[in-house]
């Protein structure tokens, strides 16, 4: 029974870790889109 409870905690911690990584990657993608838009505006102004 104790192995089952330990497994639940370990599985939950791994799940939370993976969700945090996915959330961080999503935020990074949004930031990259914003940076690309800003760079495109600068290129349009210079033309």
C-alpha positions, -999 to 999 in steps of 0.1 A, spaced: 0 0 0 28 24 8 44 18 -26 11 28 -42 10 61 -23 47 68 -31 39 61 -67 10 85 -67 32 113 -53 61 106 -77 37 105 -106 20 137 -95 54 155 -92 65 143 -127 31 155 -141 35 189 -125 71 192 -138 60 184 -173 31 208 -172 54 236 -160 78 228 -190 49 230 -214 36 262 -199 71 277 -202 74 266 -238 40 282 -246 50 315 -230 83 314 -249 65 309 -282 43 339 -275 73 360 -267 91 349 -299 60 359 -319 60 393 -303 97 398 -310 93 388 -346 65 413 -350 86 441 -335 115 432 -358 92 432 -388 80 467 -379 116 479 -376 123 465 -411 92 481 -425 102 515 -411 137 513 -425 125 505 -460 
